[in-house]
Structures are given as structure tokens and as C-alpha cells.
């Protein structure tokens, strides 16, 4: 479900400038239309994760890059395994 920018900022607790930087770093990767950025609850969860890694755990930017890359790989592998499981079962 898409949420608007103001709702995203309210839910995530980050500033607009911070979101812009995180989008530039590809830490948050919203869908884009010609006129706006489309954010989701997944983007909110990812913002919480980035904030926790940075603020609570003291992870630096390079560490955040690595952590997010590994998490994305894990999710991709889970989707692949689910698809393969379905093919094996003949679905």
C-alpha cells in the first residue's frame, strides 16, 4: 500500500532532507512516477532499520550499505526458494 510523503515522514520519524540523502544512497528505493515518489510500509520499515543501525548501533555508512545489501540478498533468495518450491510441487 502506498503512503504519501508526509505520512512516511511522520511514521518513520526522519526529516525530508534525511530521506533525500537515503534515496540518493539507495538505502530507500521508492517507486517513482513522473510527478512524485511513491513510498510504502516496506520503505518505512527500511527507514527504521537504517535509523536503528546508525543511531542505536553506531554502524557507519559503509556498514549500512553492506547490511542492506545482505538483507536484500536474503530476501531475494527467499523469493527464489519459494518459487522453486512451487515448481517442484508442480504449482
Buried (B, 14 or more C-beta within 10 A) or exposed (E): EBBEBEEBBEBBEBEEEBBEEBBEBEBBBBEEEEEEBBBBEEBBEBBBBBBEBBEEEEBEEEEBBEBBEEEEEEEEEEEEEEEEEEEEEEE
